[in-house]
Amino acid sequence: MVKRKLKIPRGKRLTWGVAGCSYNTENSFLPAFQLLKKSKLSAIYSSSEERAKKVGSKFGITKTFSDFNEFLKEDFKAVYIGSANHNHFEQVINAAKAGKHILCEKPMALNVQQAEEMVSVCKENNVHLSINYIHRFHPLVVKAKELIEKQMIGKIVSVSASFNADIPPSDNFRFKKILSGGGALRDVGTHMIDLLRFFGGEIDEVKGFMDNIIYKSEVEDFASAVVKFNNSGYGYFNVSFNTKRFFNRIEILGYKGAISIENVIGNKPSPSKLTIDLHGETKKAFRKRANKLLFRLRDFQSSILMNQTPSITGVDGLINMRIIEELESQCQ
């Protein structure tokens, strides 16, 4: 099922903690969280006490911490882990042992071994682990998935997804391999892999390339791959940090028609566009602006309050990590 309508009983609320005061936390996650009903933010953590207080003050959070273990002693049920990649493993493990349900940023870990342990420890402690793959939740992506499930475009022939932007090397952790694990593939390619699996199903084989085409740094500025789906057809993605022109597009080709989705991955001021082109019918196009992160938070919130398995789990993140490592091993 694509849409899950879990009706939350009146009066039920989910209390949250936030770990990591990154730019994304401050400018994306917390503004979306303020629009979320039935949730309350009670504490925030950063390794920098000054940073925790600054972000906490901006969003009216009085309980701020620079000690992660002290932070976990607070009485909240769910935690968003928005820290740098190299912190995800230890923070998820400790949060799980503290009995907190977890929404973790992508990629979930630095390697498959870490991801496997994270999934295992969360299961042992009876807490839910979900990875923050937000693009699945845009209404136009949901609509495309519904059309596929209804066989409107017939048997899948191919699915492609691309995300290209200009992100020059800087002091940001993304460009330090020991902190990020890698470049464009891990940072945005992980989203493309998730979308390929969402539309095309599980992946059997993968072959790809990584390179530094424009920018030279510790990590790649370009990655692409072709995958073979278990059920039907093939997938393709490309991602880069090296194009002045921001570009993102999803294309799904079936025997009876095609679907394209433009501008769903970023570029907030512009609406996303869904085009449906079915054999024997007039082409149709729909445009929509949407806060996909808010839809994603509502889904996670409902799952936790209703004690249901989240629509995206730690296993999804683990599968994604396995594909990433397979690609990286081919490009060494």
ABEGO torsion letter per residue (X at the ends): XABBBBBBBBGBBBBBBBBEBBAAAAAAAAAAAAABBGBBBABBBBABAAAAAAAAAAAGBABBBABAAAAAABBBABBBBABBAAAAAAAAAAAAAAGBBBBBBOBABABAAAAAAAAAAAAAAGBBBBBBBAAAABAAAAAAAAAAAAGAAEBBABBBBBBBBBBBBBABAAABAAAAGEBAAAAAAAAAAAAAAAAAEBBABBBBBBBBAABBBABBABBBBBBBBAABEBBBBBBBAABABBBBBBBBBBAAEBBBBBGAABGAABBBBBBBBBBGBBBBBBBBBBBAAAAAAAAAAAAAAAGBBBABBAAAAAAAAAAAAAAAAAAX
